[in-house]
Amino acid sequence: MAKILLVDDEVHLLKAMDMFLRSRKHDVMPVSDGREAERLIRSSPFDLIISDIRMTPVDGLHLLRIVRESCPETPMILVTAYATLDIALDAIKAGAFDFVTKPFKTDDFMATVRRALDYPRIVDGAIQLDPPEPTPQRFNPLIIKSVEMQALCQRLEQLAPTDEAVLILGERGAGKRQVAQILHGLSRRKDCPFVSVDCSVGKAAGLNAQLWGTGSSAGKTGALEAVKGGTVVLEYIEELPAALQPPVVRLIKTREFMQPGDAQVHQVDVRIMATSRALPVIQLCDDPHRVEWIQTLTAISLPVPPLRERRADLLPLINRWVNQRAAPAKSGPWKMTAQAFDVLDQYLWPGNVEELERTLSQAMKKSRERRIDISDLPSSLVEAVVQMKSLSQQHLQRNELRGKSFRNYVRLKQDDYHPLSGPKAARTS
């Protein structure tokens, strides 16, 4: 819960926004007079200030200047129904966390509020990279600050008591195998083996041997027999050869399998999980066997959100990785400049957490005095963010401004823009 000062001289809108923020469990102080708001800013601490711009006799831009003087670490969001691109740029450059135009969608507005509350505390232009709050042991090593990851963990707890087959979906580097291990650890099978089979390597014959075994008297034991009550994860299931799809369907449905060249049916007590980069789709031309394969495989799916969709987890992930790497060397606390964090915060992370860890590892090797700056980041990553901002600028200039957030438009594009931080990342919204 955050303490929010809400300022707007339109009383009906003030009441509506007050009710909306309170419904999200925030402690809201609504004020319709800019002079009273100025007094409160000077005398009381707030986690976030949201103000309309056009008010008399004290307007939102004046309040922004008071915030910068009195409590520069407090983020401020400016709201107006009379938006122009110049006003938006001036507000952001003056230190507003964001500038939002009316009317806006409540979900979009709430996303802006969450970002302001989650933005890290910046002192002397840098973020102190403190160890993150520990994750509950049952979900370790995931970072679950974001609502997206909290929802994923709730789903894991729902699925854990069952023996149903689960398809875990996610992009490269998103942590699908970690999620499978956590689901296994939450289940009644936690004390039994956890075995993974990579379906992307080898041909059908090799995978046959890995899964079922060779079937001869001196043969090799397959993963299904070796597990004995545990969990088998079929990684990259989308690359499983078509010849193996029917026996896997049988395994999922009946927990039965046959070894190659053997007519004996084997019963096995295992839980089947699978991972895939994308959800397979049934096509009109698919034969019945493939349709059954897809329907069986996708009966219960569990998407793992990509890093770009769970921005609240970014700083805790950075903190954890940097502190883990720094601990053996006992090198003392690390910092990251606001400009460097802005780049990481805006990058789309196609390689997800794995790419983030590689990026931080390289940056720590290049950095001096335990301070990661924008010059320590890969030039290709920085350039990708700059190009993205350029495209965003062209898009905003061509399109209606109503309801848009302008923060992403100006970040990294204004030499004299210094991001106004929010409270410590440990705060939750």
Secondary structure, DSSP 8 states (H G I E B T S, - for coil): --EEEEE-S-HHHHHHHHHHHHHTT-EEEEES-HHHHHHHHHHS--SEEEEES--SSS-HHHHHHHHHHH-TTS-EEEEESS--HHHHHHHHHTT-SEEEESS--HHHHHHHHHHHHHS---BTTEEEE-------GGGTT----SHHHHHHHHHHHHHTTS---EEEE--TTS-HHHHHHHHHHHSTTTTS-EEEEETTSS-HHHHHHHHHB--STT--B-HHHHHSSSEEEEETGGGS-GGGHHHHHHHHHHSEEE-TT---EEE---EEEEEESS-----TT--HHHHHHHHHHTSSEEE---GGG-GGGHHHHHHHHHHHHHTTTT---EEEEHHHHHHHHH---TTHHHHHHHHHHHHHHH-BTTEE-GGGS-HHHHHHHHHHHHHHHHHHHHS--TT-B-HHHHTTT-TT------S-TT---
